[in-house]
């Protein structure tokens, strides 16, 4: 991931995408409105009660986040179509989530959401006579979190611990990388959560535990999820804002643990 350098109120989809709200001269895309970077809609399930007022409501989670951006495209009269084609290619369908970067006035940090573009649409009308077109695109995000584009990382020595400090206002998923040599049983402890890897990891090899995807993959690309046990059962740890203390245990070995996470916001 190569994070672009953005000024305040600039936007970009994908690492090498078209800069939006860039400075003139033409061509450029002037963003006039952004919807969907506020609070995400709550995923609500409700059930009425028979014979009494009210009912039951389950509103513990957030729904998908959809970001919709509207704006005006400006280009020279003879180059408008070329620039529109470039924008259409930028927001083409993708099999995997891509970063939508933005920078607002609260921080110098570039933030991002991860999602899939739903295409780039525009209106062909009399504005084309002056090299302009009103346009819109949307990005749907299965994960509603707004993330820092800066990845926080730390190392934890065997039989030791370390603390990762995160900002933001909500939980975020860490990734743990066990680097051999570490002799089983190997434990990662975070608060009341314990992840145990039950197979020895030899020198030069590693295992990546992704708590967001709930996967465990070794450095050869093998699925080794069957070597992992969780306590509490079926519970994966998530980090919160503030200090997150992680400890690494192992019978023996000189390897260590790499921890990666991003600060997250609602």
GIGI-V682070 format. One line per field, one symbol per residue. phi: phi as a letter, one per 30 degrees, with the letter a starting at -180 (. if undefined). A space follows every 10 residues. Layout:
# GIGI-V682070
phi: ???
This chain:
# GIGI-V682070
phi: .cdddcdeic bacidcdddc iddedddacc dcabbjccdd eddcbbbdcd iadiacbcbc bcdecccbcc abcbadedbd dddddddddd cdebdbdbdc dabcddaddd caccacdcjc baccbddddc ibadbabbbc cdcddccddd ddbacbddib babccbcjba dbcdcccdcd dbcddcbccb idcbccccbd cdeicbbccc dddhbbbddc iddcedccbc bediccdbdb djdbcbbcba dakcdabccb abdbbd
